[in-house]
Amino acid sequence: MSNPMRNCTMTTPRFPQHVETLADAITVVGIELRTTNTVAAQTIPPHWQRFTEEAVLAHIPARRGDDVFAVYTHFEHAGSNNTGLYSLVIGAAVAADALVPAGMVRVVVPASPRAVFGVENGRFDLVGACWQTIWQRNDLAKTFIAEYEQYRANGDISVSIGLSAANPNT
């Protein structure tokens, strides 16, 4: 009997990457979760569910569009690594001086060089695999200050990682 998998090719998703400079800081207002990578698989999905069920975007009156931002920030070991506690804030971009609705927080992604990874359009299920790829990239001079996922209304998804200004082209 022949092997039915012989002609089957398993492919690992590719996440195209480029380096760009975020010229202006991005201010995001949304709901916050404090978590760690050791429990993220259990804590982050319910946080996304809360975001959806509570229609959080509709409660951010000063948002600058319909893009959803998921910002990872306030790292316990900011500047060094992503071990320990960090905040995940899911929300929308707003003006820097926008009011923060009750039950939400404001975070800022600083202007900085960034490595931006593309995720296949509409493939939310591949975002975790993209993060796995990023974590394995020891050649990137990651800052561990503020990283974010951006979900555009047209289905485009990207993951943006802060890079050291001293070595942004790695």
N, C-alpha and C positions, 0 to 999 in steps of 0.2 A: 504494500500500500504506500502511496506517495504522501509526502508531507504537504498538507494543505496550506501551510504558512510559507512554503518555499518561495513563492512568487509574491508574497505580501511584504511590502516595505513599511517599516515603522519609522516615522519621522518625528524628530524633536522639533517643537515649534521654534521658529527663529524670531528674534526680537530686534529689528533694525535699530541701531543706535547712532546718534550724532551728538556733538557737543555744541551748545549754544550759550549765549549770555542772556540771562534774564535781566534786562536793563532796569526795570522798576519792580519794587517789592509787590507781592500779591497779598492783600489782606483778605482773609476768609473768616466768615462767621458761620457757626454750625454747632452741632452737638458733639460733646467730648466723651471719649472713653479712655481711661487709663488702663494699660495692659502691658504684657510682656510677650516676647516671641514664644515662650514656653506654653502659653495658654491662648495665643492669638487665634488658633483654629476654633476654639470654643467661644471666645468673646467677640471676635469681629463680626461673624455672620449675624448674631442677634443685634449688634449695633447698626448694621445696614438695614436689618428688618425694621428696627425702630425708626430709622431715618425715613423709610418708605411709608410705614404705617401712620406715622405722625405728620406726613406731608411737610417735612421740615422746610423744603424750598419755598413753599407757599407762605411760610412764616418769617421769611427774610425779605422784608419789603424793599430794601435798598440794593438788592443783588444786581450785579452788572451783566446779567445774562442767565441763560438756562444751563450753563455748564455746571457739573457737580465736581467739587474738589474733595479729595480725601487726603488730608495733610497729616503726616507723621512728624511729630515735633516734641519738644520738651523732654528730650532723651535724658535719662538718668546720667548717662556718661556722654553728654553732648560733646562733640568734637573728637571723641575717641572711638566709640562703637555703638551698636544698637542693642547691646545686652542691657538687661534691667528694664525698669519701667519707662514707658513713653506714652504720649497722648496721640490718639487718632481723632481728628476733628473732621466730620463729614458735613459739608455745607456748600456755600457759594461765595464767589469773589464779591467784595463790596468796596466802597471807598474807604480810605484809611480812617476817616472820622465818622463812619456810619454807626448808628446806634446799635447796640447788641440786645436783641430781644431776650426776655426772661428765659432762663433755662439753657441759654446758649453761651458760647465763648467766642473770643476773637483771637486768631493766630496770624502770624505774619511769616511769609516765605520771603527771606531777604533777597535783594538783587544779588546775583552771583552767577558764576559759570555753572552750567548744569549738563549732565549727561541725560539725554532724553531717549527713552526706549519706546518704540511703537508696539502696540498690541493689535492683533488683527481686529478689524472693525466689528464691533458688536460682540466680541468674544470675551465676555466678563469672566468666563471659566478659565481663561488663560492668564489672568492677571497674577495669580499665585505662582504659576510657572515662570512668569517674567521676573518676579521678585527672587525666586530661587536662582535664576541666571545672574541677577544683579549681585546677590550675596556672594556668589562664587567668583565674582570679578575682583580679584585682589589688585589688579592693575589700575583701578579707579581710585583717585585721591578723594574719597568720600569725606564729607564734613560732619555728617550725623547731626545737622542742625534742623533742617526742615526738608523733607522729601514729600512728593505728592503724586497722586494719581489724578488725572483729569479725564472726565467723561463728558464728551461733547454730545450735543443733541443729535448730531448726524451719525452717531455710533463710534466715532473715532475715540480711541483710548490711548493715553500715553502715561508713562511713569517717568518722573523727573527727579534726578538725584543731584544734590548739591555737591560741587567739587571745590577743592581748595583753589583759591585764586593763584597760588604759587605754582600749581601744576595742573591746569585745567584740561590739557589736551591728552591726558592718558586714556 
